[in-house]
Amino acid sequence: MTIAQDAARALFTDLTGRTPDGVWSAPGRANLIGEHTDYNDGFVLPFAIPHRTVAAVGVRGDSRIRVASTFADAPVDVSLDELDELFPTPIGTAPRVPEWAAYPLGVAWALRQSGTAGIGLDIAIASDVPVGAGLSSSAAIEGATASALNDLWETGLDGRALARIGRRAENEAVGAPTGIMDQMASMLGAPDAAIFLDCRSLETELVPLGMAETGLAILVIDTRVKHAHSTGGYGERRAACERGAQIMGVESLRDVTVDDLPRAQELMDEVTFRRVRHVVTENQRVLDTVGLLRAQGARAIGDLLVASHASMRDDFEISVPELDTAVDAALAAGAIGARMTGGGFGGAAIALIEQAALETVSDAVAAAFAEAGFITPVMFTVTPSAGAHRDS
């Protein structure tokens, strides 16, 4: 049993005086490549990480839902009918409940909006997914909660449908205008594979990565610069993408190709064009990465990771000095490729490295941060792992 499982069970017992009816968990995710393409109906290539959020859940005898977390001081207790009064949350405004509680309560609300009546529940949440690091701690909460409610409310939904429930919770209950990549990765992750996801059709394909057998590792460099998707620049970037699609006369930027970029540049202001160029070229980089992984393996994708980071830094402008330092230091120390991962404005970078170079790259990144006067980063390796499931 993991520390998070023990913590969730203990919190549930403290909350209710009994043992839970079940324990469910879902992972965070790292995105190998394909950033800010998901809400543009594009392509992404994430994988589930070993770090998980755990929900210990038990049925109540009334129609209330109570959520508690090891990272909050007090539980939040509402009636199921109150969920319709609490949500939706307008984009750009704060939820009417503490933000951490809006994720599990938003999942319950979204399931009820889809036609599920539901019964009262107590939910105790614990997690070892780093918060604010761009590793989708939010989707892990949504995935664990959705998996539990799917079983206890007997909704019979599959992983893709539960991912859509999670996205609705994040978009409408939390008010964060994110795409569906995080939820799909958390629900459908598989060991030693990335998930090639078409965000328009929601078709998925597992792409083997073969990290261990080829002597490679993925190093996560958490800059400890916190970000929040529900505020600030994320919404502005999404609005620019929607504006660009409208100017090009297409449903979404998925329908714009690299060959269309000269025309786009003629029609758009400079900032909108650069936002569009990132999404269009990033979609192509995802397709190229999948092709190289299949044909040559992970050692061949380093240049695409580097180009992705440059595009996010220069065209989408979502990097920060700490992320740039992490990427530059890792590459200088011999990483095959490196890029920021997640929504940006802080969070984490990933570096594809030889397993034997782990200490060298880690030491170089730590030294670069110290020289720049940044907070010491947290670094750890991740392996592609399984998606959401019932633990016990």
C-alpha positions as CSV (number, residue, x, y, z in Angstrom):
1,M,0.0,0.0,0.0
2,T,1.3,3.4,-0.9
3,I,1.7,6.4,1.4
4,A,-1.1,8.2,-0.4
5,Q,-3.4,5.2,-0.1
6,D,-2.7,5.0,3.6
7,A,-3.3,8.7,4.0
8,A,-6.6,8.6,2.1
9,R,-7.8,5.7,4.2
10,A,-6.8,7.3,7.5
11,L,-8.4,10.6,6.5
12,F,-11.6,8.8,5.6
13,T,-11.7,7.0,9.0
14,D,-11.0,10.2,10.8
15,L,-13.8,11.9,8.9
16,T,-16.4,9.1,9.2
17,G,-15.3,6.7,12.0
18,R,-15.5,3.8,9.6
19,T,-13.5,2.2,6.7
20,P,-14.2,3.3,3.1
21,D,-16.3,1.2,0.7
22,G,-13.4,1.4,-1.8
23,V,-10.3,3.1,-2.8
24,W,-9.6,4.5,-6.3
25,S,-6.7,6.3,-7.8
26,A,-5.6,8.1,-10.9
27,P,-2.2,9.4,-12.1
28,G,-0.8,12.7,-13.0
29,R,0.7,13.0,-16.4
30,A,3.7,14.4,-18.3
31,N,3.4,15.5,-21.9
32,L,6.1,14.2,-24.1
33,I,5.2,16.7,-26.8
34,G,2.1,18.6,-28.0
35,E,1.4,21.6,-25.8
36,H,-1.7,23.8,-26.1
37,T,-2.8,21.8,-29.1
38,D,-5.5,19.9,-27.3
39,Y,-8.1,22.6,-27.0
40,N,-7.4,23.4,-30.7
41,D,-8.6,19.9,-31.7
42,G,-5.0,18.9,-32.4
43,F,-2.6,16.0,-31.5
44,V,-0.9,15.3,-28.2
45,L,1.5,12.6,-26.9
46,P,1.2,12.4,-23.0
47,F,1.9,9.6,-20.7
48,A,0.7,8.8,-17.2
49,I,3.3,9.1,-14.4
50,P,3.7,6.9,-11.3
51,H,2.5,9.7,-9.0
52,R,-1.2,9.3,-8.1
53,T,-4.1,10.9,-6.4
54,V,-6.1,8.5,-4.2
55,A,-9.8,8.8,-3.3
56,A,-11.2,6.7,-0.4
57,V,-14.9,6.8,-0.7
58,G,-17.9,5.5,1.2
59,V,-21.7,5.7,0.7
60,R,-23.8,7.8,3.0
61,G,-27.3,7.4,4.1
62,D,-28.4,10.8,2.9
63,S,-28.1,13.0,-0.2
64,R,-25.1,14.9,0.8
65,I,-21.6,14.8,-0.5
66,R,-18.6,15.6,1.7
67,V,-15.1,16.0,0.5
68,A,-11.9,16.2,2.5
69,S,-8.3,16.3,1.6
70,T,-4.9,16.0,3.3
71,F,-4.0,19.3,1.7
72,A,-6.9,21.3,3.1
73,D,-7.8,22.3,6.7
74,A,-11.5,21.5,6.6
75,P,-13.9,19.3,4.6
76,V,-16.6,20.8,2.3
77,D,-20.1,19.4,2.8
78,V,-23.0,20.2,0.4
79,S,-26.2,18.5,-0.7
80,L,-26.3,17.0,-4.1
81,D,-29.0,19.4,-5.1
82,E,-26.8,22.3,-4.1
83,L,-24.3,21.4,-6.8
84,D,-26.6,23.0,-9.4
85,E,-26.4,26.2,-7.4
86,L,-22.6,26.1,-7.0
87,F,-21.8,25.4,-10.6
88,P,-21.1,26.3,-13.4
89,T,-18.3,28.8,-12.6
90,P,-17.8,31.5,-15.2
91,I,-14.3,31.4,-16.7
92,G,-12.1,34.0,-15.0
93,T,-13.9,33.9,-11.7
94,A,-13.2,31.9,-8.6
95,P,-15.4,28.9,-7.7
96,R,-18.0,29.3,-5.0
97,V,-16.2,26.6,-3.0
98,P,-12.4,26.2,-2.2
99,E,-10.7,25.5,-5.5
100,W,-9.4,22.1,-4.4
101,A,-13.0,21.0,-3.6
102,A,-14.3,22.3,-7.0
103,Y,-12.5,19.4,-8.7
104,P,-14.3,16.4,-7.0
105,L,-17.5,18.3,-6.5
106,G,-17.4,19.4,-10.1
107,V,-17.1,15.8,-11.2
108,A,-20.2,14.9,-9.2
109,W,-22.0,17.9,-10.7
110,A,-21.0,17.0,-14.3
111,L,-22.1,13.4,-13.8
112,R,-25.5,14.6,-12.5
113,Q,-25.7,17.0,-15.5
114,S,-25.3,13.9,-17.7
115,G,-28.4,12.3,-16.2
116,T,-27.0,10.4,-13.2
117,A,-29.0,10.8,-10.0
118,G,-26.3,9.8,-7.5
119,I,-26.3,9.0,-3.8
120,G,-24.6,10.7,-0.9
121,L,-20.9,10.1,-0.5
122,D,-17.9,10.8,1.8
123,I,-14.7,11.3,-0.2
124,A,-11.2,11.5,1.3
125,I,-8.4,12.6,-1.0
126,A,-4.6,12.2,-0.7
127,S,-2.0,12.6,-3.4
128,D,1.6,12.5,-4.2
129,V,1.3,14.3,-7.6
130,P,3.2,17.6,-7.3
131,V,0.7,20.5,-7.2
132,G,1.4,23.4,-9.6
133,A,4.2,21.6,-11.4
134,G,2.4,21.1,-14.7
135,L,1.9,17.4,-14.1
136,S,-1.9,17.6,-14.0
137,S,-2.6,17.1,-10.3
138,S,-6.1,18.4,-11.2
139,A,-6.8,15.7,-13.7
140,A,-5.6,13.1,-11.2
141,I,-8.2,14.3,-8.7
142,E,-10.9,14.3,-11.4
143,G,-9.9,10.8,-12.5
144,A,-9.9,9.3,-9.1
145,T,-13.2,10.8,-8.2
146,A,-14.8,10.0,-11.5
147,S,-13.7,6.4,-11.3
148,A,-15.1,6.1,-7.8
149,L,-18.4,7.7,-8.6
150,N,-18.7,5.6,-11.8
151,D,-18.6,2.5,-9.7
152,L,-20.6,3.6,-6.7
153,W,-23.3,5.4,-8.7
154,E,-23.3,2.6,-11.3
155,T,-23.1,4.9,-14.3
156,G,-21.3,2.3,-16.5
157,L,-19.2,4.9,-18.3
158,D,-15.9,4.0,-20.1
159,G,-12.6,5.8,-19.7
160,R,-13.2,8.2,-22.5
161,A,-16.6,9.2,-21.2
162,L,-15.1,9.8,-17.7
163,A,-12.4,11.9,-19.2
164,R,-15.1,14.1,-20.8
165,I,-16.7,14.3,-17.4
166,G,-13.4,15.4,-15.9
167,R,-12.9,18.0,-18.6
168,R,-16.4,19.5,-18.0
169,A,-15.6,19.7,-14.3
170,E,-12.4,21.5,-14.9
171,N,-13.9,23.8,-17.6
172,E,-17.2,24.6,-16.0
173,A,-16.9,23.9,-12.3
174,V,-13.4,25.2,-11.8
175,G,-13.5,27.7,-14.6
176,A,-10.2,26.6,-16.2
177,P,-10.4,26.6,-20.0
178,T,-8.2,23.5,-20.6
179,G,-8.5,20.8,-23.2
180,I,-9.1,17.1,-22.7
181,M,-5.5,15.8,-22.9
182,D,-4.9,15.6,-19.1
183,Q,-8.0,13.7,-18.4
184,M,-7.5,11.3,-21.2
185,A,-3.9,10.6,-20.1
186,S,-5.0,10.1,-16.5
187,M,-7.8,7.7,-17.5
188,L,-6.1,5.7,-20.3
189,G,-2.4,5.6,-19.4
190,A,-0.5,2.4,-19.9
191,P,2.9,1.2,-18.7
192,D,5.9,2.0,-21.0
193,A,3.8,3.8,-23.5
194,A,2.7,7.3,-24.5
195,I,-0.9,8.0,-25.6
196,F,-1.2,9.4,-29.2
197,L,-4.4,11.3,-28.9
198,D,-6.4,12.9,-31.6
199,C,-8.3,15.6,-29.6
200,R,-10.9,16.0,-32.2
201,S,-12.0,12.4,-32.6
202,L,-10.7,11.3,-29.2
203,E,-9.2,8.3,-31.0
204,T,-6.1,7.0,-29.1
205,E,-3.2,4.8,-29.9
206,L,-0.5,3.5,-27.5
207,V,3.0,4.3,-28.7
208,P,5.6,2.1,-27.0
209,L,8.5,4.1,-25.6
210,G,10.9,1.3,-24.5
211,M,12.7,3.5,-22.0
212,A,14.2,0.8,-19.7
213,E,15.2,-1.6,-22.5
214,T,17.1,1.2,-24.3
215,G,18.7,2.6,-21.2
216,L,16.8,5.9,-21.3
217,A,15.0,7.9,-18.6
218,I,12.7,10.9,-18.4
219,L,13.8,13.4,-15.8
220,V,11.2,15.8,-14.5
221,I,12.6,19.2,-13.3
222,D,10.0,20.9,-11.1
223,T,11.0,24.5,-11.1
224,R,8.7,25.1,-8.1
225,V,7.3,28.1,-9.9
226,K,3.6,27.6,-9.3
227,H,1.0,28.2,-12.0
228,A,-2.8,28.4,-12.1
229,H,-4.7,27.5,-15.3
230,S,-7.9,29.2,-14.2
231,T,-6.4,32.6,-14.3
232,G,-4.2,34.8,-16.4
233,G,-2.3,33.9,-19.5
234,Y,-3.8,30.5,-20.3
235,G,-7.2,32.0,-21.2
236,E,-5.6,34.7,-23.2
237,R,-3.7,32.2,-25.3
238,R,-6.8,30.2,-25.9
239,A,-8.7,33.3,-27.0
240,A,-5.8,34.1,-29.5
241,C,-6.1,30.6,-30.9
242,E,-9.9,31.0,-31.4
243,R,-9.3,34.4,-33.0
244,G,-6.8,32.9,-35.4
245,A,-9.1,30.1,-36.4
246,Q,-11.8,32.6,-37.1
247,I,-9.5,34.7,-39.2
248,M,-8.6,31.6,-41.2
249,G,-12.2,30.6,-41.6
250,V,-11.8,27.2,-40.0
251,E,-13.4,25.4,-37.1
252,S,-10.2,25.2,-35.2
253,L,-6.4,25.5,-35.7
254,R,-6.3,21.7,-36.3
255,D,-7.5,22.6,-39.8
256,V,-4.5,24.9,-40.5
257,T,-1.3,23.3,-41.9
258,V,2.3,24.5,-42.0
259,D,1.7,25.4,-45.7
260,D,-1.0,27.8,-44.6
261,L,1.2,29.8,-42.4
262,P,2.4,32.4,-45.0
263,R,-1.3,33.3,-45.7
264,A,-2.0,33.4,-41.9
265,Q,0.9,35.8,-41.5
266,E,-0.6,38.2,-44.1
267,L,-4.0,38.2,-42.3
268,M,-3.1,38.4,-38.7
269,D,-1.4,40.8,-36.3
270,E,2.0,39.7,-35.1
271,V,1.0,38.3,-31.7
272,T,-2.0,36.3,-33.0
273,F,0.2,34.9,-35.8
274,R,2.9,33.7,-33.4
275,R,0.3,32.0,-31.3
276,V,-1.2,30.3,-34.3
277,R,2.3,29.3,-35.6
278,H,3.1,27.6,-32.4
279,V,-0.1,25.4,-32.5
280,V,0.3,24.6,-36.1
281,T,3.9,23.6,-35.9
282,E,3.4,21.8,-32.6
283,N,0.8,19.6,-34.2
284,Q,3.3,18.7,-36.9
285,R,5.9,18.0,-34.3
286,V,3.6,15.5,-32.6
287,L,3.0,13.7,-35.8
288,D,6.8,13.7,-36.6
289,T,7.6,12.4,-33.0
290,V,5.2,9.5,-33.3
291,G,6.7,8.6,-36.7
292,L,10.2,8.7,-35.3
293,L,9.3,6.7,-32.2
294,R,7.9,4.0,-34.4
295,A,10.7,3.9,-36.9
296,Q,13.8,4.7,-34.8
297,G,12.9,4.8,-31.1
298,A,13.1,7.5,-28.5
299,R,16.7,8.5,-29.1
300,A,15.6,10.1,-32.4
301,I,13.2,12.6,-31.0
302,G,15.5,15.0,-29.2
303,D,15.6,17.8,-31.8
304,L,11.7,17.8,-31.9
305,L,11.6,18.3,-28.1
306,V,14.1,21.2,-28.3
307,A,12.1,22.8,-31.1
308,S,8.9,22.5,-29.1
309,H,10.4,24.3,-26.2
310,A,11.7,27.1,-28.5
311,S,8.2,27.5,-30.0
312,M,6.6,27.7,-26.5
313,R,9.2,30.2,-25.4
314,D,9.2,32.5,-28.4
315,D,5.9,32.1,-30.2
316,F,3.5,31.1,-27.4
317,E,5.4,32.9,-24.7
318,I,4.5,30.6,-21.9
319,S,7.9,29.8,-20.6
320,V,9.7,31.5,-17.6
321,P,13.4,32.0,-16.9
322,E,13.5,29.0,-14.6
323,L,12.1,26.7,-17.3
324,D,14.5,28.0,-19.9
325,T,17.4,27.5,-17.4
326,A,16.3,23.9,-16.8
327,V,16.1,23.1,-20.5
328,D,19.4,24.8,-21.4
329,A,21.3,23.3,-18.5
330,A,20.0,19.8,-19.2
331,L,20.9,20.0,-22.9
332,A,24.4,21.4,-22.1
333,A,24.9,18.5,-19.8
334,G,24.1,15.9,-22.5
335,A,20.4,15.4,-22.5
336,I,19.0,14.0,-25.7
337,G,16.2,16.5,-25.7
338,A,14.4,18.7,-23.2
339,R,11.3,21.0,-23.1
340,M,8.9,22.5,-20.7
341,T,5.8,20.4,-20.1
342,G,2.3,21.4,-19.2
343,G,0.4,24.7,-19.5
344,G,3.4,26.9,-18.8
345,F,3.9,30.1,-16.8
346,G,5.8,27.9,-14.3
347,G,5.7,24.2,-13.6
348,A,8.1,21.6,-14.8
349,A,10.4,20.7,-17.7
350,I,11.3,17.2,-18.8
351,A,14.6,16.0,-20.1
352,L,15.1,12.8,-22.1
353,I,18.4,11.4,-20.9
354,E,20.6,8.3,-20.8
355,Q,20.0,6.6,-17.5
356,A,23.7,6.7,-16.9
357,A,23.7,10.5,-17.2
358,L,21.1,11.1,-14.5
359,E,23.5,12.4,-11.9
360,T,25.4,14.5,-14.3
361,V,22.3,16.2,-15.7
362,S,20.7,16.7,-12.3
363,D,23.9,18.2,-10.9
364,A,24.2,20.6,-13.8
365,V,20.6,21.8,-13.5
366,A,20.9,22.3,-9.8
367,A,24.2,24.3,-10.3
368,A,22.6,26.4,-13.0
369,F,19.6,27.3,-10.7
370,A,22.0,28.1,-7.9
371,E,24.0,30.4,-10.1
372,A,20.9,32.2,-11.3
373,G,19.6,32.6,-7.8
374,F,16.5,30.5,-8.3
375,I,14.8,28.3,-5.8
376,T,16.4,24.8,-5.8
377,P,14.4,22.6,-8.2
378,V,12.9,19.3,-7.3
379,M,14.0,16.5,-9.7
380,F,12.9,13.0,-10.2
381,T,12.6,10.4,-12.9
382,V,9.2,9.1,-14.2
383,T,8.2,6.0,-16.0
384,P,5.0,5.7,-18.2
385,S,2.4,4.1,-15.9
386,A,-1.1,2.8,-15.7
387,G,-4.2,5.0,-15.8
388,A,-7.1,5.3,-13.3
389,H,-8.4,2.2,-11.6
390,R,-9.9,0.8,-8.4
391,D,-7.2,-0.1,-5.9
392,S,-9.2,-2.0,-3.4
